[in-house]
Amino acid sequence: MELEEIKNSLPNLSLKVVLIVFSILAASGGVIYTAITKYNQVTELADNYAPYNDEGVKNEINRIKLELEANKTSLNSVKDSLVQVSGQLVAVSDKASTAKGEAMEAKAEAKGTQREVGAALSSVREEIKSSREELKATKEGLEARMKALQKATTNPLGN
């Protein structure tokens, strides 16, 4: 169909067809109006759209990252110092164990020496006691001899 034919056929349309076309146009007109209005609102929003400024959030994230790095560095230094302190504690503990062992050894040696000295003193005391008894016996023997000698050298008549 060409444009001429369409123009000629329009007046021949019945009233029913014209009413149907107008009712379709009226019904779809509301939908088309709503769609055009929504399209205009969306384009207005798109035109007024300003990109989100996340500079503050980025700055805060960077600040937190720096703070986290500083905390990690601080934590690592604390760990290092704890390792050094634990090494020193191990060395002190070793020295204390060595000192305790040496002290116990010295105590045992002292007790052994004390026993030896006690035994030596007891034997010396016994020797002194027996020497004393021998000397006493020798003294008594010598005194008896001296008395006998004195009697022998003295005048029996008493002169």
Secondary structure, 3 states (H helix, E strand, C coil): CCHHHHHHHCCCCCHHHHHHHHHHHHHHHHHHHHHHHHHHHHHHHHHHCCCCCCHHHHHHHHHHHHHHHHHHHHHHHHHHHHHHHHHHHHHHHHHHHHHHHHHHHHHHHHHHHHHHHHHHHHHHHHHHHHHHHHHHHHHHHHHHHHHHHHHHHCCCCCC
